[in-house]
Amino acid sequence: MSLKLSPLYSDNMVLQRDTDLIIHGTASPGEAVNINFIGGDFSAKTNSDGEFNCSVGNYPANSQPQSMTISTSNNELVIRNILIGDVWLCSGQSNMEMLLDRTCHNYPDEMVITNPLIRQLKIPQVYNFSEPQKDLPPCNWEGFSPETAWGFTAVGYFFAKKLQERYNVPIGLLACAVGGVPVVAFMSRGMLKEFPEVVIENPENTEETLQLHEEQTQDYHERLSKAEESSPDTPYEEVQLCEPAIGMGVHRYRKVIDLPEELWGQEATIFLGTAVDMDEVFINGERIGAVYYRYPPREYKFTLPKGKLTIEIRLLCFGEKGGFTVGKNYFIATPTRFIDIDGTWERRFAVSFESPPSQPFFQYKPTGLYNGMVSPLSNYGIKGVIWYQGETDTGIPEPYSDKLCTLIKGWRELFKKPNLPFLMTQLTYYDDVGGFDEETLARWEKLRERQKRCLDLPNTGLAAAYDLGEHNDIHPQNKRDVGERLARLAMRTAYGETLPPNVFEMYNVSN
């Protein structure tokens, strides 16, 4: 068996300062493994399964790149550009997963920065229902630069930037978030013993199920296209762009603009807010892009033609009501001009059709992400956790605090740190463009109240975020304030600072 390390230990990694560092890997059973790091020599021997955990010492922060050599009798690996600082686990659902790429227009100055002292390892989205996994699939550490900025967790980046500036130490981010997941997906079987109402499954043939779904989806779109082609053309009617589209199926939009000659040939971007549910966009008959579900912002690049610009949108509604989101920006941007495209459009209901086949979201099921994404991190030293999750649990908010408290205690046990800082983000204000009834709004508020109950545990914090919400977007753009509020909580709980009171921070720093 050749020498192999966990992808956690790779070029550009950040190791946790002031803690006993463990290097995990595999080689032949009974093989001696030697590690040289910062002038020290360390050794371990693999067990009968070929696994080894080698302690390589405890170090202060170090911003100077280091190398580590790991060798056996017939193999040698070298890890380069290693920094020593603070490593934070960034977990939760889509608002933690949300990339800087989605907020780049809010923070253009950040997208051109190079900061090698802020680094990220994006944990692959892997689930496993049989047992906790010991290792991750291939993944790589990356430093922050204009080439990599788009792929950083936005909340995590602003959190890291604030801490890096204040303490002048490298900050490593383990990006471990998955959109749409409930809290139980990040909990182990042992944690869930306290919640007998949670059904723990072990789905079989997941790959075959996903392949079947892909085939069914392809067949669905082929049948839909044929149905649309064979349907008679219904007449267009003038509507406002954000007027609701009623009817399950395909709605066709059209707008024609006379372009002044000075704009011909310019590179442009069309912004179409967000939509329910799937859209394809065509410029003068040429398809320029598509988004397949409701939440991502619609933003497509193209070249302005000569003469008339005809924008056509094929909007597929999966339910009886869809359309474009009220209150979003709808315009075309060129290097020299903005063209407003909100307001009056032509629209027709092209064809009525069934909803697509339901997607099998295995990653939402209990224990799957804990086993696949969190458990493999257990030997990697971390400073603490920042957590942004809860939207998916608003349907039944009552048990949320008990589950999250159990998760916090379980993760502290996993990382062998009984007072591991765990910093949460309050759910923002959101009412789905006024579509939530009073009962739904009350459930969201109840979950926010349940989040506060988790502050009964020591070394926890809750960053207020209600004020940062957007009524028409479950993924609000202001991730800078979220990250910076979490960073101030970290200053209190993880770094021992005494700061002036702040209405945006709730915390418990008792031990």
C-alpha positions as CSV (number, residue, x, y, z in Angstrom):
1,M,0.0,0.0,0.0
2,S,1.4,3.4,-1.0
3,L,1.7,6.3,1.4
4,K,-1.4,8.4,1.4
5,L,-2.6,11.4,3.4
6,S,-6.0,12.8,4.1
7,P,-6.8,15.7,1.7
8,L,-6.9,17.8,4.8
9,Y,-3.1,17.7,4.8
10,S,-2.1,19.2,1.6
11,D,-0.3,22.1,0.0
12,N,-1.5,25.6,1.3
13,M,-3.1,24.2,4.4
14,V,-3.5,26.1,7.7
15,L,-2.7,24.2,10.9
16,Q,-4.2,25.2,14.2
17,R,-1.8,27.0,16.5
18,D,-1.3,26.1,20.2
19,T,-2.7,22.6,19.9
20,D,-1.2,19.2,19.5
21,L,-1.2,18.5,15.8
22,I,-2.1,15.1,14.4
23,I,-1.3,14.0,10.9
24,H,-3.5,11.2,9.6
25,G,-2.9,8.9,6.7
26,T,-2.4,5.3,5.5
27,A,0.5,3.1,4.4
28,S,1.2,-0.6,4.5
29,P,0.2,-2.3,7.7
30,G,3.0,-2.3,10.3
31,E,5.0,0.3,8.3
32,A,7.1,3.0,10.1
33,V,6.1,6.5,9.1
34,N,8.5,9.4,9.6
35,I,7.6,13.1,9.5
36,N,9.9,16.1,9.5
37,F,8.4,19.4,10.3
38,I,9.9,22.7,11.5
39,G,13.2,21.1,12.4
40,G,11.6,18.2,14.4
41,D,11.5,14.5,13.5
42,F,8.4,12.5,14.5
43,S,7.4,8.9,13.9
44,A,4.5,6.5,14.1
45,K,3.6,3.0,12.9
46,T,0.6,2.0,11.0
47,N,-1.9,-0.4,12.5
48,S,-3.2,-3.6,11.0
49,D,-5.5,-1.6,8.7
50,G,-2.6,0.5,7.5
51,E,-3.7,3.7,9.3
52,F,-1.5,6.0,11.3
53,N,-2.0,9.1,13.5
54,C,1.3,10.9,14.1
55,S,1.7,13.7,16.6
56,V,4.0,16.5,15.2
57,G,4.1,18.9,18.1
58,N,2.4,22.2,19.2
59,Y,3.3,25.5,17.6
60,P,2.6,29.3,17.8
61,A,1.2,31.2,14.9
62,N,3.5,31.4,12.0
63,S,2.9,33.4,8.8
64,Q,6.0,32.1,7.1
65,P,5.4,29.2,4.7
66,Q,6.7,25.9,6.0
67,S,7.1,22.4,4.5
68,M,6.5,19.0,5.9
69,T,8.0,15.7,4.7
70,I,6.3,12.4,5.3
71,S,8.1,9.3,4.4
72,T,8.1,5.5,4.7
73,S,10.7,3.0,3.5
74,N,9.8,3.4,-0.1
75,N,7.6,6.5,-0.4
76,E,7.9,10.2,0.3
77,L,5.4,13.1,0.3
78,V,6.1,16.8,0.7
79,I,3.5,19.3,1.7
80,R,4.4,22.9,0.9
81,N,3.3,26.4,1.8
82,I,1.9,25.5,5.2
83,L,0.9,28.3,7.6
84,I,0.0,28.0,11.3
85,G,-2.8,30.1,12.7
86,D,-6.5,29.6,13.5
87,V,-8.8,27.2,11.7
88,W,-12.6,27.7,11.8
89,L,-15.2,25.3,10.7
90,C,-18.0,27.1,8.7
91,S,-21.1,25.0,8.7
92,G,-24.9,25.1,8.2
93,Q,-27.0,25.4,5.1
94,S,-27.2,27.7,2.0
95,N,-26.6,31.1,3.7
96,M,-23.2,29.8,5.0
97,E,-22.5,28.0,1.7
98,M,-23.3,31.1,-0.3
99,L,-20.2,32.1,-2.3
100,L,-18.7,35.5,-2.7
101,D,-19.5,35.1,-6.4
102,R,-23.2,35.5,-5.5
103,T,-22.4,38.8,-3.7
104,C,-19.7,40.1,-6.0
105,H,-21.6,43.2,-7.1
106,N,-21.9,44.3,-3.4
107,Y,-18.2,43.9,-2.7
108,P,-16.3,44.6,-5.9
109,D,-13.2,45.7,-4.0
110,E,-12.9,42.3,-2.2
111,M,-12.9,40.4,-5.5
112,V,-9.5,41.9,-6.5
113,I,-7.7,41.3,-3.2
114,T,-4.9,38.8,-2.8
115,N,-4.5,37.7,0.8
116,P,-2.4,34.5,1.2
117,L,-3.1,34.5,5.0
118,I,-6.8,33.7,4.4
119,R,-7.3,30.2,3.1
120,Q,-10.2,27.8,2.5
121,L,-10.7,24.1,2.1
122,K,-14.1,23.4,0.6
123,I,-15.3,20.1,2.0
124,P,-16.9,18.0,-0.8
125,Q,-20.7,17.4,-0.4
126,V,-20.6,13.7,0.6
127,Y,-23.2,11.8,2.6
128,N,-23.0,8.3,4.1
129,F,-25.6,6.6,6.1
130,S,-23.8,3.4,7.3
131,E,-21.1,4.8,9.5
132,P,-18.8,7.8,10.1
133,Q,-16.2,8.1,7.5
134,K,-12.5,8.4,8.3
135,D,-11.5,10.4,5.2
136,L,-12.6,12.9,2.7
137,P,-12.7,12.7,-1.1
138,P,-10.0,14.7,-3.0
139,C,-10.1,18.5,-2.2
140,N,-7.6,21.3,-2.0
141,W,-6.7,24.3,0.2
142,E,-6.7,27.6,-1.6
143,G,-5.4,31.0,-0.6
144,F,-7.6,34.1,-1.2
145,S,-6.9,35.8,-4.6
146,P,-8.9,37.2,-7.5
147,E,-8.7,33.8,-9.1
148,T,-10.2,32.0,-6.1
149,A,-12.3,34.6,-4.4
150,W,-15.5,33.6,-6.2
151,G,-15.5,30.2,-4.5
152,F,-15.1,31.3,-0.9
153,T,-18.0,31.2,1.6
154,A,-19.0,34.9,1.8
155,V,-19.8,34.8,5.5
156,G,-16.6,32.8,6.2
157,Y,-14.5,35.3,4.3
158,F,-15.7,38.4,6.0
159,F,-15.4,36.6,9.4
160,A,-11.8,35.5,8.5
161,K,-10.8,39.0,7.2
162,K,-11.9,40.7,10.5
163,L,-10.0,38.2,12.6
164,Q,-6.9,38.2,10.4
165,E,-6.7,42.0,10.5
166,R,-7.1,42.1,14.3
167,Y,-4.8,39.3,15.3
168,N,-2.4,39.3,12.3
169,V,-2.4,35.5,12.2
170,P,-3.3,33.2,9.3
171,I,-7.0,32.1,9.2
172,G,-8.1,28.8,7.7
173,L,-11.7,28.0,6.8
174,L,-13.2,24.6,6.5
175,A,-16.2,25.3,4.3
176,C,-18.7,22.5,5.4
177,A,-22.2,23.8,4.5
178,V,-24.9,22.3,2.2
179,G,-28.0,24.2,1.0
180,G,-31.4,23.2,2.3
181,V,-30.4,20.7,5.0
182,P,-32.1,20.3,8.4
183,V,-30.0,20.2,11.5
184,V,-30.4,16.4,11.8
185,A,-28.2,15.9,8.7
186,F,-25.2,17.1,10.7
187,M,-26.0,14.9,13.7
188,S,-24.7,11.4,14.4
189,R,-26.7,8.3,15.3
190,G,-25.6,8.6,18.9
191,M,-26.8,12.2,19.1
192,L,-30.2,11.3,17.6
193,K,-30.9,8.7,20.2
194,E,-32.4,11.5,22.2
195,F,-35.0,12.1,19.4
196,P,-36.8,8.8,18.8
197,E,-39.2,10.6,16.4
198,V,-36.4,11.1,13.9
199,V,-36.4,8.2,11.5
200,I,-32.8,7.2,10.6
201,E,-32.7,5.6,7.2
202,N,-29.9,3.8,5.3
203,P,-31.0,4.4,1.7
204,E,-29.8,1.7,-0.7
205,N,-28.8,2.1,-4.3
206,T,-28.4,5.8,-4.0
207,E,-26.2,6.1,-7.1
208,E,-28.8,4.1,-9.1
209,T,-31.6,6.3,-7.8
210,L,-29.8,9.4,-8.8
211,Q,-29.0,8.0,-12.2
212,L,-32.7,7.1,-12.7
213,H,-33.7,10.6,-11.6
214,E,-31.4,12.1,-14.2
215,E,-32.9,9.9,-16.9
216,Q,-36.4,10.8,-15.8
217,T,-35.6,14.5,-15.8
218,Q,-34.1,14.3,-19.3
219,D,-37.2,12.4,-20.5
220,Y,-39.5,15.0,-18.8
221,H,-37.8,17.9,-20.6
222,E,-37.9,16.0,-23.9
223,R,-41.6,15.4,-23.5
224,L,-42.2,19.0,-22.5
225,S,-40.3,20.3,-25.5
226,K,-42.4,18.1,-27.8
227,A,-45.6,19.3,-26.1
228,E,-44.6,22.9,-26.6
229,E,-43.7,22.4,-30.2
230,S,-47.0,20.8,-31.0
231,S,-49.1,23.3,-29.1
232,P,-50.7,26.2,-31.1
233,D,-49.1,29.6,-30.6
234,T,-51.2,31.5,-28.1
235,P,-51.3,35.3,-28.5
236,Y,-49.0,37.5,-26.5
237,E,-50.5,39.9,-24.0
238,E,-49.0,43.0,-22.4
239,V,-48.1,42.4,-18.7
240,Q,-45.8,43.8,-16.1
241,L,-42.7,41.7,-15.8
242,C,-43.2,40.8,-12.2
243,E,-46.9,40.1,-12.6
244,P,-47.5,36.5,-11.3
245,A,-47.5,33.8,-14.0
246,I,-50.5,31.6,-13.3
247,G,-50.4,28.0,-14.5
248,M,-48.1,25.0,-14.3
249,G,-46.0,24.8,-17.4
250,V,-44.1,27.1,-19.8
251,H,-44.6,30.9,-20.0
252,R,-43.0,32.8,-22.8
253,Y,-41.8,36.4,-22.3
254,R,-40.7,38.9,-25.0
255,K,-39.3,42.4,-25.0
256,V,-37.9,44.3,-28.0
257,I,-35.5,47.3,-27.6
258,D,-34.1,49.6,-30.3
259,L,-30.4,49.9,-29.5
260,P,-28.6,53.2,-30.3
261,E,-25.6,52.7,-32.6
262,E,-23.0,53.5,-30.0
263,L,-24.0,50.4,-28.0
264,W,-23.7,47.9,-30.9
265,G,-21.1,45.3,-30.2
266,Q,-20.6,46.2,-26.6
267,E,-20.3,43.4,-24.0
268,A,-23.3,43.4,-21.7
269,T,-24.9,41.6,-18.7
270,I,-28.6,41.2,-18.3
271,F,-29.9,41.0,-14.7
272,L,-33.2,39.3,-14.2
273,G,-33.6,39.2,-10.4
274,T,-34.8,35.8,-9.3
275,A,-37.7,33.7,-10.6
276,V,-40.0,30.8,-9.9
277,D,-38.9,28.3,-11.1
278,M,-36.6,27.7,-14.1
279,D,-35.7,30.1,-16.9
280,E,-33.9,30.1,-20.2
281,V,-32.9,33.4,-21.8
282,F,-32.5,34.1,-25.5
283,I,-31.0,37.2,-27.2
284,N,-32.1,37.5,-30.8
285,G,-32.8,33.8,-30.9
286,E,-29.5,32.7,-29.3
287,R,-29.6,31.0,-25.9
288,I,-27.3,32.8,-23.5
289,G,-28.0,31.0,-20.2
290,A,-30.4,29.2,-17.8
291,V,-31.0,28.7,-14.1
292,Y,-32.8,25.6,-13.0
293,Y,-34.3,26.5,-9.7
294,R,-35.8,29.5,-8.0
295,Y,-33.1,31.0,-5.6
296,P,-30.0,32.0,-7.6
297,P,-29.9,35.4,-9.1
298,R,-30.3,35.5,-12.9
299,E,-27.2,37.1,-14.5
300,Y,-26.2,36.4,-18.1
301,K,-23.5,37.9,-20.3
302,F,-23.8,38.5,-24.0
303,T,-22.8,40.9,-26.8
304,L,-25.2,43.6,-27.9
305,P,-26.4,43.1,-31.5
306,K,-26.8,45.8,-34.1
307,G,-30.2,47.3,-34.4
308,K,-33.0,45.7,-32.4
309,L,-32.5,43.7,-29.3
310,T,-35.1,41.0,-28.8
311,I,-35.1,39.4,-25.3
312,E,-37.0,36.1,-25.0
313,I,-37.5,34.2,-21.7
314,R,-38.8,30.7,-21.4
315,L,-40.0,30.4,-17.8
316,L,-41.0,27.0,-16.5
317,C,-43.3,27.0,-13.5
318,F,-43.3,23.8,-11.4
319,G,-46.5,24.9,-9.5
320,E,-49.7,26.8,-10.2
321,K,-48.0,30.1,-9.6
322,G,-44.6,31.4,-10.6
323,G,-43.0,34.4,-12.1
324,F,-40.3,37.0,-11.5
325,T,-39.6,38.4,-8.0
326,V,-41.1,41.7,-7.1
327,G,-38.5,44.3,-5.9
328,K,-35.5,42.9,-7.6
329,N,-33.3,44.7,-10.2
330,Y,-34.1,44.1,-13.9
331,F,-31.7,45.9,-16.2
332,I,-28.9,45.5,-18.8
333,A,-25.5,46.8,-17.9
334,T,-22.9,47.8,-20.5
335,P,-19.5,49.6,-19.9
336,T,-21.3,52.9,-20.6
337,R,-25.0,52.6,-19.8
338,F,-27.7,50.9,-17.8
339,I,-30.9,49.9,-19.7
340,D,-34.0,49.4,-17.5
341,I,-36.0,46.4,-18.6
342,D,-38.5,46.3,-15.8
343,G,-42.1,47.3,-16.6
344,T,-44.1,46.2,-19.6
345,W,-43.4,43.0,-21.4
346,E,-45.3,40.6,-23.7
347,R,-46.2,37.2,-22.3
348,R,-48.1,34.1,-23.3
349,F,-48.8,30.8,-21.6
350,A,-47.2,28.4,-24.1
351,V,-48.2,25.1,-22.7
352,S,-49.7,23.5,-19.6
353,F,-47.6,20.7,-18.3
354,E,-47.0,18.5,-15.2
355,S,-44.3,19.1,-12.6
356,P,-40.9,17.5,-13.1
357,P,-40.0,14.3,-11.1
358,S,-39.2,15.0,-7.5
359,Q,-35.5,15.1,-6.7
360,P,-34.1,12.6,-4.2
361,F,-32.4,14.8,-1.7
362,F,-30.3,12.2,0.1
363,Q,-28.2,14.9,1.7
364,Y,-31.2,16.0,3.7
365,K,-31.6,12.7,5.6
366,P,-30.4,12.3,9.2
367,T,-26.7,11.5,9.9
368,G,-25.6,11.6,6.2
369,L,-23.6,14.7,6.3
370,Y,-22.2,14.1,9.7
371,N,-20.8,10.8,8.6
372,G,-19.5,12.1,5.3
373,M,-18.3,15.6,5.9
374,V,-17.9,16.3,9.7
375,S,-16.5,13.0,11.1
376,P,-13.5,13.0,8.8
377,L,-12.4,16.3,10.3
378,S,-12.1,14.9,13.9
379,N,-8.3,14.8,14.0
380,Y,-7.8,18.2,12.5
381,G,-7.3,20.9,15.1
382,I,-9.8,23.8,14.9
383,K,-10.3,27.0,16.9
384,G,-14.1,27.0,16.7
385,V,-17.3,26.7,14.7
386,I,-19.5,29.3,13.0
387,W,-23.0,28.1,12.1
388,Y,-25.7,29.5,9.9
389,Q,-28.7,27.2,9.6
390,G,-32.3,26.8,10.6
391,E,-34.5,27.9,7.6
392,T,-35.3,24.3,6.8
393,D,-36.3,23.6,10.4
394,T,-38.9,26.4,10.6
395,G,-41.6,23.9,9.7
396,I,-41.3,22.3,13.1
397,P,-39.3,24.8,15.2
398,E,-40.2,23.5,18.7
399,P,-37.4,20.8,19.1
400,Y,-34.8,22.9,17.3
401,S,-32.9,24.1,20.4
402,D,-32.7,20.6,21.9
403,K,-31.3,19.3,18.6
404,L,-28.8,22.0,18.1
405,C,-27.6,21.9,21.7
406,T,-27.1,18.1,21.3
407,L,-25.2,18.8,18.1
408,I,-23.0,21.3,19.8
409,K,-22.2,18.9,22.6
410,G,-21.6,16.1,20.2
411,W,-19.2,18.1,18.0
412,R,-17.3,19.3,21.0
413,E,-16.8,15.6,22.0
414,L,-15.8,14.8,18.4
415,F,-13.1,17.5,18.3
416,K,-12.1,16.7,21.9
417,K,-12.7,20.3,23.0
418,P,-15.4,20.5,25.7
419,N,-15.6,24.4,25.4
420,L,-15.1,24.6,21.6
421,P,-16.6,28.0,20.7
422,F,-19.8,27.6,18.7
423,L,-21.2,30.8,17.2
424,M,-24.6,30.8,15.6
425,T,-26.4,33.2,13.2
426,Q,-29.9,34.3,13.9
427,L,-32.4,33.8,11.0
428,T,-32.9,37.0,9.1
429,Y,-36.3,38.6,8.3
430,Y,-38.0,37.0,5.3
431,D,-41.6,36.8,4.2
432,D,-41.4,35.5,0.6
433,V,-42.6,38.7,-0.9
434,G,-45.5,38.9,1.5
435,G,-46.5,35.3,0.7
436,F,-46.1,34.0,4.2
437,D,-49.2,33.8,6.3
438,E,-49.1,34.7,10.0
439,E,-48.6,31.1,11.1
440,T,-45.5,30.7,8.9
441,L,-44.1,34.0,10.2
442,A,-44.7,32.8,13.7
443,R,-42.8,29.6,13.1
444,W,-39.8,31.6,11.9
445,E,-39.9,33.7,15.0
446,K,-40.3,30.7,17.2
447,L,-37.1,29.2,15.7
448,R,-35.3,32.5,16.3
449,E,-36.4,32.2,20.0
450,R,-35.2,28.5,20.0
451,Q,-31.8,29.7,18.7
452,K,-31.4,31.9,21.8
453,R,-32.0,29.0,24.1
454,C,-28.8,27.4,22.9
455,L,-26.9,30.2,24.7
456,D,-27.5,28.2,27.9
457,L,-24.4,26.3,26.8
458,P,-21.0,27.9,27.6
459,N,-18.8,29.4,25.0
460,T,-21.7,30.0,22.6
461,G,-22.8,33.1,20.7
462,L,-25.6,34.3,18.5
463,A,-25.1,37.0,16.0
464,A,-28.3,39.1,15.4
465,A,-29.2,39.1,11.7
466,Y,-33.0,39.9,11.6
467,D,-32.2,43.4,10.5
468,L,-30.1,42.1,7.5
469,G,-33.0,40.3,5.9
470,E,-34.7,40.9,2.6
471,H,-38.4,40.3,2.3
472,N,-38.0,38.9,-1.2
473,D,-34.9,36.8,-0.8
474,I,-34.2,34.0,1.5
475,H,-30.5,34.5,0.7
476,P,-29.9,38.2,1.7
477,Q,-26.8,39.8,0.1
478,N,-25.3,41.5,3.2
479,K,-22.9,38.8,4.3
480,R,-20.2,41.3,5.4
481,D,-22.2,42.3,8.5
482,V,-23.0,38.7,9.3
483,G,-19.3,37.7,9.1
484,E,-18.1,40.7,11.1
485,R,-20.7,40.1,13.9
486,L,-19.7,36.5,14.2
487,A,-16.0,37.7,14.3
488,R,-16.8,40.0,17.3
489,L,-18.4,37.0,19.0
490,A,-15.2,35.1,18.3
491,M,-13.2,37.9,19.9
492,R,-15.2,37.4,23.1
493,T,-15.5,33.6,23.2
494,A,-12.4,32.3,21.5
495,Y,-9.9,35.1,22.0
496,G,-10.9,36.3,25.5
497,E,-11.4,39.9,24.7
498,T,-13.7,42.2,26.8
499,L,-15.6,44.3,24.3
500,P,-18.2,47.0,24.9
501,P,-21.8,45.7,24.8
502,N,-23.3,45.5,21.3
503,V,-27.0,45.0,20.5
504,F,-26.1,42.6,17.6
505,E,-24.3,40.1,19.8
506,M,-25.7,37.6,22.3
507,Y,-23.2,35.3,24.0
508,N,-22.3,33.1,27.0
509,V,-18.5,33.0,27.7
510,S,-18.7,31.1,31.0
511,N,-16.8,27.9,31.2
